[in-house]
Amino acid sequence: MIDLRSDTVTRPSAAMRAAMVDAPVGDDVMGDDPTVQRLQAQVAARAGKEAALYFPSGTQSNLAAIMAHCGRGDEYLVGQLAHTYKYEGGGAAVLGSVQPQPIEHAADGSLPLDKLRAAIKPKGDPHFAHTRLLALENTFHGQVIPQAYLEEAAAFARGQGLAVHLDGARVFNAAVASGLDVAEVCRPFDSVSICFSKGLGAPVGSVLAGSRDVIAAATRWRKVLGGGMRQAGMLAAACLHALDHHVERLAEDHANAERLAEGLRQVGQVKVLRQSTNMVFIDVPGQHCEALTAYARSRGVLMMAAYGGPTRLVTHMDVSREDIDTVIAAVKSYFANA
């Protein structure tokens, strides 16, 4: 099946599986798994940070970072549609007792500084939660957030006494698309969560990078949150393989997404809303969503046409250029006979 539902659906390659089988391991909770240590050191170096910590998931990595920066009764500023606010189960509030303060996004996915300024609570006033952190996301719904904005927003936040965290689940996509080194993209932030189980193709895992103090605090919260794993080197080996072999090839995913968008623009009933990095967002007439999804599946294509909202199609390492042509042909065929 050609699966466009997400870039989380990738399966480890034969070479990645071999690396996992051959990985030297230890007990990571005790700090002696050599493969995990090597992954953490490499990610810290590539992100330009002092230290890093391996997590089972990006949700847990983001949560541990928020809890490392904020205490009970504090708040963090975050986008209204950001993953850490909308799609991670309310973990900061439920498990961290940290209040999110959502901010409406600008069209490019950024959070306007005037809106951030207005949301910061007065210091010392017992009526309010204490604003401690600004959390940004890059890429955001596939969009690369402009580096100039990231620099400006981070400087603004620090001027207000706030720490700055990046949900960089797809930060390597941002780096490849912008032509910047990933360390440059990560530089404005006190902590960065990087996911390996999306476009980089590993089966499991995210890494949080930051200062030694932030990582020390996050290590404790990882244990509290149940994220301490034992012979985790078998999983970390997949991430190391991805670092060595799957970063530069993200450009292929971006090119395939662009080809997909171009092809779907030829279908009159489909409106291509935008294409950024490895994501294409389209609008499908509501009466066709269910039928198109079923028809596409019958042609070997997994997608979820959304009623009442944009449909997201995501390219990844398991989707080839030829697969893209198959998808375009299937959509064209459906509407030709609808």
C-alpha positions in Angstrom: 0.0 0.0 0.0 1.1 3.6 -0.7 0.5 5.2 2.7 0.1 9.0 2.7 -1.6 9.2 6.1 1.6 10.3 7.9 5.4 10.0 7.8 5.1 8.0 11.0 4.1 4.9 9.0 7.5 4.2 7.6 9.0 0.7 8.2 12.7 0.2 9.1 14.8 -0.8 6.1 16.9 -4.0 6.0 20.0 -2.0 6.8 18.4 -0.3 9.8 17.1 -3.7 11.1 20.7 -5.1 10.8 22.0 -2.1 12.7 19.5 -2.7 15.5 20.4 -6.4 15.8 24.1 -5.7 16.0 23.9 -2.8 18.5 25.9 -3.1 21.7 23.6 -2.6 24.6 23.5 -2.0 28.4 21.1 -0.7 31.0 20.2 2.8 29.9 18.5 3.7 33.2 21.8 3.0 34.9 23.5 5.1 32.2 25.6 2.4 30.6 24.0 1.6 27.3 26.8 2.6 24.8 24.5 2.9 21.8 22.1 5.3 23.6 25.1 7.3 24.8 26.5 7.5 21.3 23.1 8.7 19.9 22.7 11.3 22.6 26.2 12.6 22.0 25.7 12.8 18.2 22.4 14.6 18.5 23.7 17.1 21.0 26.6 17.8 18.6 24.5 18.2 15.5 21.9 20.4 17.4 24.7 22.5 18.9 23.7 21.8 22.5 25.6 20.6 25.6 23.7 17.4 26.2 20.8 15.2 24.9 18.4 12.5 26.2 16.7 9.7 24.4 12.9 9.3 24.9 10.4 6.7 23.7 8.2 9.4 22.0 8.1 13.0 21.0 5.1 13.6 23.2 7.1 12.5 26.2 10.1 14.4 25.1 8.1 17.6 24.8 6.4 17.1 28.1 9.6 16.4 30.0 11.0 19.6 28.5 8.0 21.7 29.6 8.3 20.2 33.1 12.0 20.9 33.2 11.4 24.6 32.3 8.2 25.1 34.3 6.9 24.3 37.8 3.5 23.6 39.3 1.3 26.6 38.7 3.4 28.0 35.9 2.3 28.5 32.3 3.8 28.3 28.8 2.9 30.2 25.7 2.1 28.0 22.7 0.3 28.1 19.4 -3.4 27.4 19.3 -2.7 24.6 16.7 0.7 23.5 18.0 1.2 19.8 18.6 2.3 20.3 22.2 -1.0 22.0 22.9 -3.6 20.3 20.7 -2.3 16.8 20.0 -0.5 15.6 23.1 -3.4 14.8 25.4 -3.1 17.9 27.6 -0.1 16.3 29.3 1.4 19.6 30.5 -1.7 20.4 32.4 -2.7 16.9 33.4 0.7 15.6 34.5 2.8 18.7 34.9 0.3 21.1 36.5 1.6 23.6 33.9 -1.1 25.8 32.3 -0.9 26.3 28.5 -1.7 29.7 27.2 -2.6 29.2 23.5 -1.9 32.0 21.0 -3.4 32.4 17.5 -1.0 31.7 14.7 -0.1 34.0 11.9 -0.6 32.7 8.3 3.0 31.5 8.2 2.7 29.5 11.4 4.5 32.0 13.6 3.2 33.5 16.8 3.0 37.3 16.5 5.1 39.0 19.1 2.4 41.5 20.0 0.1 38.6 20.9 2.9 37.0 22.9 3.5 40.2 24.7 -0.2 40.6 25.6 -0.4 37.0 26.9 2.5 37.3 29.4 1.1 37.6 32.9 2.1 40.4 35.3 4.9 39.3 37.6 4.2 39.0 41.2 0.4 39.1 40.9 -1.1 36.2 42.7 -4.1 36.1 40.4 -2.1 34.7 37.6 0.0 31.7 36.7 3.7 32.5 36.2 4.7 32.7 32.5 7.9 30.7 32.2 8.3 29.4 28.7 7.6 30.0 25.0 7.1 26.8 23.0 7.4 27.0 19.2 7.2 24.4 16.4 9.3 23.9 13.2 8.2 22.7 10.8 4.6 23.7 11.6 2.1 21.7 9.5 4.9 21.3 7.0 5.8 25.0 6.9 9.3 26.1 7.6 9.1 28.9 10.1 11.5 31.7 9.0 14.8 31.7 10.8 14.7 35.5 11.3 11.4 35.1 13.2 12.8 32.3 15.4 15.7 34.5 16.3 13.5 37.5 17.0 10.9 35.5 19.0 13.6 33.8 21.1 15.3 37.2 21.8 11.9 38.6 22.8 11.1 35.7 25.1 14.5 35.9 26.9 14.0 39.7 27.3 10.8 38.8 29.2 12.6 36.2 31.4 11.2 33.2 29.5 12.9 30.0 28.4 12.4 28.9 24.8 11.6 25.3 23.7 11.3 24.0 20.1 9.1 21.1 19.2 11.4 20.1 16.4 9.8 16.8 15.5 10.6 17.6 11.8 13.4 20.0 12.4 15.6 18.1 9.9 12.9 18.7 7.3 13.2 22.4 8.1 17.0 22.4 7.8 17.0 20.5 4.5 14.3 22.7 3.0 15.9 26.0 4.1 19.5 24.9 3.3 20.6 25.7 6.9 22.6 23.5 9.2 20.3 21.9 11.8 22.5 23.5 14.5 21.6 26.9 13.1 17.9 26.1 13.2 18.2 24.9 16.8 20.5 27.7 18.0 17.8 30.1 19.4 16.4 27.5 21.7 17.1 26.3 25.2 15.8 22.9 24.4 14.8 21.1 21.2 12.8 17.8 20.8 13.8 15.9 17.6 11.7 13.0 16.4 13.2 10.0 14.6 10.1 8.0 13.9 8.7 10.4 11.4 10.5 11.3 8.2 13.8 9.9 9.4 12.3 6.4 9.3 13.2 4.9 12.7 10.6 2.8 14.4 10.7 4.4 17.8 12.1 7.4 19.6 12.8 11.1 20.0 15.8 13.0 21.5 15.7 16.1 23.6 18.7 18.3 23.3 19.6 21.3 25.5 21.8 22.5 28.3 23.2 20.1 30.9 20.9 21.6 33.5 17.8 21.2 31.4 18.7 17.6 30.4 19.5 16.7 34.1 16.0 17.9 35.0 14.4 16.2 32.0 16.2 12.9 33.0 14.3 12.9 36.3 11.0 13.7 34.6 11.6 10.9 32.0 11.8 8.4 34.9 8.7 9.8 36.6 6.8 9.7 33.3 7.8 6.0 32.7 10.2 6.7 29.9 13.3 5.0 31.4 14.1 2.0 29.2 16.7 -0.7 29.8 18.5 -2.2 26.7 17.3 0.7 24.6 20.4 0.6 22.4 18.6 -1.7 20.0 16.2 1.2 19.3 18.8 3.9 19.5 20.8 2.1 16.8 17.9 2.7 14.4 18.1 6.5 15.1 21.9 6.5 14.6 21.3 4.7 11.2 18.8 7.4 10.3 21.2 10.2 11.2 23.8 8.6 8.9 21.6 7.7 6.0 18.2 9.4 6.0 18.7 13.1 6.6 19.8 14.4 3.2 17.3 12.2 1.4 14.4 14.2 3.0 14.8 16.4 -0.1 13.4 13.5 -2.1 10.2 13.6 0.0 9.9 17.3 -0.5 10.3 16.9 -4.2 7.7 14.1 -4.2 5.2 16.3 -2.3 5.7 19.1 -4.8 5.1 16.6 -7.7 1.9 15.4 -5.9 0.6 18.9 -5.5 1.3 19.7 -9.2 -0.6 16.6 -10.3 -3.6 17.2 -8.0 -3.9 20.8 -9.3 -5.0 19.1 -12.6 -8.0 17.7 -10.9 -10.8 20.3 -11.1 -12.7 19.0 -8.1 -9.7 19.1 -5.8 -8.3 22.3 -4.5 -4.6 22.3 -3.5 -4.4 24.6 -0.5 -0.6 24.5 -0.1 2.4 22.3 -0.2 5.3 22.7 2.2 8.2 20.3 2.7 6.7 16.8 2.7 3.1 17.7 3.2 0.3 18.6 0.8 -3.0 20.0 2.0 -6.0 19.7 -0.2 -9.7 20.4 0.0 -12.0 17.6 -1.2 -15.8 18.3 -1.6 -17.5 16.8 1.5 -19.8 14.5 -0.5 -16.7 12.8 -2.0 -14.5 12.3 1.1 -15.7 8.9 2.2 -16.0 7.5 -1.3 -12.6 8.9 -2.4 -10.9 7.4 0.6 -12.5 3.9 -0.2 -11.7 4.2 -3.9 -8.1 5.1 -3.2 -7.7 2.2 -0.9 -9.0 -0.1 -3.6 -6.3 1.2 -5.8 -3.6 0.6 -3.2 -3.5 4.1 -1.7 -4.1 4.9 1.9 -5.3 8.4 2.6 -8.0 10.0 4.8 -10.0 12.6 2.9 -11.4 14.9 5.6 -14.9 16.3 5.6 -15.1 19.8 6.9 -11.4 20.4 7.0 -8.2 20.1 4.9 -6.9 16.7 3.9 -3.3 16.1 4.6 -1.1 13.9 2.4 2.3 13.2 3.6 5.3 11.8 1.6 8.1 9.8 3.2 10.9 7.4 2.5 8.5 4.5 1.7 6.8 6.6 -1.1 8.6 6.7 -4.4 8.2 9.0 -7.4 6.4 6.3 -9.2 4.0 5.9 -6.2 3.2 9.6 -6.5 2.1 9.1 -10.1 -0.1 6.2 -9.0 -1.8 8.4 -6.4 -2.4 11.2 -8.9 -3.9 8.6 -11.4 -6.2 7.2 -8.7 -7.6 10.6 -7.8 -8.1 11.5 -11.4 -9.8 8.2 -12.1 -12.1 8.6 -9.2 -13.3 12.1 -10.2 -13.6 11.1 -13.8 -16.2 8.5 -12.8 -17.8 10.3 -9.8 
